[in-house]
Amino acid sequence: MQATRERESGPPSRHADFSASLRQRARSAVPRWGWRGRVHRWTKGRLSPRVSSAERDWNTALRAVQMTFGGPRSIVFVNPKGGTFTTTATLLAGRTFGVHRGGGVVAFDNNETRGTLGERAVRAGHANTARELLSAIDLFRGPTARLGDLGRFTRGQGPAHFDVLASDERPEATGQLGAEAFDQLHELFRRYYRLILIDSGNNVRAPAWLAAARQADLLVITTTVREDAASSALWMADVLERDVLGPGALKQRSVALVCDPAPRPDTVLRRLLLDTFGARCHTAMSMPFEPALVGGGAIDYPRLSSATHAAWLHACAAMASALSPGWEG
């Protein structure tokens, strides 16, 4: 009996237990931030203070963002009111997932006419958009199709490690892209990317908008701390549950981002919105004001504050966790 107790309390002997022990050891990260990290480095690990709660939370969020999904996943960013951070959120999520997952991410503009995703992204050496890709989509249905060939149509975002497909930008273009066009693009991207981020338009009755909502593995509802923006988002939530998802379905399939539009937002309204969307969605999160985004132009990611980068890591962790509800960090 004594020998049995010693074996149980000793080092793991089975391969599976040993592997689990190594994984747990790897998770017990040494401190890298602040004075704790400096002490650990200066003493070459002989003194190793506990990791701070902020660094521990960061590491947990990072593991969530980097989790492996059981197939391609689609996230659709929605709010029918303009100026509610939908396009901004699509790009910042693209950068966050792209950098921390090492690529495999595409963001595309599902506006049925003209959106601004392409304008706010890094430009490419071509002017091709969703319309041109649809015209050439048969090239990607054969066995010799390659991911690299999509570079004729998408816009690589450099160190942000994701690609962008812009909506039609030509003023002379006529017609709208409908549900069939969305389905073709979506199926193509499911073949070549692990994570598909979709920026939606403003018309919740547009066939392409409805097609995206039906195909979404997760909906990200964006709003600013304004009554009109929140009212629009809540009206849309009612439409989604009534016409697309079914009653109560948003609770498991959506994350809400409540974005500060100014340095000093209405904190009482913000709290009300977080509580309101928290009751409807899987998670509701507050996103800080970022001065570098005020101009509305192409996003210069290095100019974003560390607080913004941290907030988006945690937001994307919430998205990833909602996509994998059984995951434990």
Secondary structure, 3 states (H helix, E strand, C coil): CHHHHHHHHCCCCCHHHHHHHHHHHHHCCCCCCHHHHHHHHHCCCCCCCCCCHHHHHHHHHHHHHCCCCCCCEEEEEECCCCCCCHHHHHHHHHHHHHHHHCCCEEEEECCCCCCCCCCCCCCCCCCCCHHHHHHCHHHHCCCCCCHHHHHHCCEECHHHCCEEECCCCCCCCCCCCCHHHHHHHHHHHHHHCCEEEEECCCCCCCHHHHHHHHHCCEEEEEEECCHHHHHHHHHHHHHHHHHHHCCCCHHHHEEEEEECCCCCCCHHHHHHHHHHHHHHCCEEEEECCCHHHCCCCCCCHHHCCHHHHHHHHHHHHHHHHHHCCCCCC
